[in-house]
Every structure is written in structure tokens, then in C-alpha cells.
Amino acid sequence: MTPAGSPPRWCGGPAAAWTGCSAARGARRQRPDRPLRVGDRVDFWTVTGLEAGRRLVLSPDTRLPGHMDLELEVHPEGDGSRLVLRHGFTPDGPAGRLYGEATRLGDVALYAWMHRKLVLAAQARTA
């Protein structure tokens, strides 16, 4: 999704990539007017890891019975890039295990949709 020889990028920056897939547009928080940094808040997420143009890790700002991370990585591939999206949830006790099982199928569908939206946004920017 990037021209040959170009470094991978987040559809115009990490905030732009996230904007393209956020289900909570216009949510309670504004996005910074600068490149993201660890600790920034984006909608209902906090940036917990960042390698500019390569990797973004987000943690939800919601109360969950465990710990969750959403990781987006871009890898150069041929004359474009490959996007890898990972979702991890570590349950905390029985309530966390029940929550994890109850949301598993919905999570798979949601993150597949999110991945597709990001890919389409990147393709539109390079067209």
C-alpha cells in the first residue's frame, strides 16, 4: 500500500489510520494535532506502544475484567505494505474468562472489519 522503496506509513500518519476505522467518530476525546506519542488518548483508547510508521499499540479506556491490547503493524511487502492487526485479551479471574468467551466471535468480526477499512483507506490514499 506504499510505493516501492517507500517506508511503511499509517495512511498519512497513525491518527489518520485510526480515523479511518474508528467506530466512535466524534467521540468524547479529540485526537492530537501532531503525530501520536505514547500516553496520547484517541477516542476511547490510550496509545501504549508506538514505532512511527511501523507499529501502534492501543489499550481501551474502558473497564474490563482483564487486560486488552490492540496492535497494528505495517510491514513492507513487494511494492506495497502488509497490515497486521492483533487483538489480545488476558482475563482476570472467572469474570474475565466468561467475558473473553462471550465476546470472542464478535471480536473476530469487528477486527476483520477494522482491518478491511484500514486497507481500503490506505489503497484510496495511494490511488
N, C-alpha and C positions, 0 to 999 in steps of 0.2 A: 503494500500500500504506500510505500515511499519509492521515489525514483531510484534507479540503480546507483549504487555508490553513496546514497544519502544515508545519514544515520537515522535510525528509527525515531519517530516522534509521536506524540499523543495528539493526533488530529489537530495540530495547531497549538498544542500545549496540554498539560494534564487537566486543567479546568475545562477546556473545550471538549476534551474526550468525555469527561464525566457529564457535561451538559447534554451531550448527545444521547445519553442513555438514562438520565435521571428520571425516575417516575415521579419525583417530587419537585418539579419545576416551580419556582416561585415559593419554595418552602420557607420556613422560618428564618433561615440564615442566608446572608449574602455570601457570594464567593469573592475571594480577594481579587483585586485588580492587578495582580502580579503573579508570577509563577508560584505554584504551590510550594509550601515548606512543611516539614514535619510539625504537627501540632495545629495546623490550619483546620478549620471546620468548613465542610462543604455539605450543605443541606443537613441531613441527619447523620453525617459521617465525620470522623476525625482522621486526618492523614497521620498514619503511624509509621510509614516507611516510604522512602522516595529515592529513586535514582533517576535524575532528569532524563526524559526521553526514552527510558527503558522500563522502569518498574514503579508502580504505585500500589501502596497497601493502605486500605481503609478499614476502620473499625466503627461499628454503629454506635450512635449516641443514645441508644435505647436500652432499657433494662432487659436483660436476657438471663435465663438460667444457665449461664456458661459464657464462654468467650468466643467471639466470631471475628474473622478477618475476611476481607475480600481483596484479592491480589490480582492486579492486571500487569502483564508483562508483554513487551514488544520485542520480537527477535527478528533481525534481518533474515530474509529468505529470498534467494534468487534476486529478481529485480524489484522486490517489494518487502513486505514485512508480514510476520505471523503474530497474531494476538493470542495470548494465553490468559484465560481468566480462571482463577481458582477461588473456591469458597471453602473456608474451614470453620468448623464449629466444634469446640471442646466442651462437652456437657459438664455441668456442676451438679452432681447428685441425681436422684431419680427424676426430679422435675426437668432437669436438663436433658436426660436421656429421652424422656417422653416428648419433650419439645422437639428434639432433633429428629426423632422418628416421625412425628406428626407433620413436620414441615419439609421433609426430605423431597418428596415428589414436586411440591410447589417450588422449592428452591431450584431443582433441576430445570424446570420450565422457565422460571424467572431469569436465571443466569444464562440460559441458552438464548432467550430473547434479548437480554442485555448485550451479549456477545455479538449477536447479529446486528443490532443497532449501531454498535461501535464500528464494526466492519463497514457497514453501509455509509456511515458518516465519513470514515477515512477515505473510502472509494470516491465519494462525492467531492471531497476536497482535492483529490488528485486528478479528477476528470477535467 
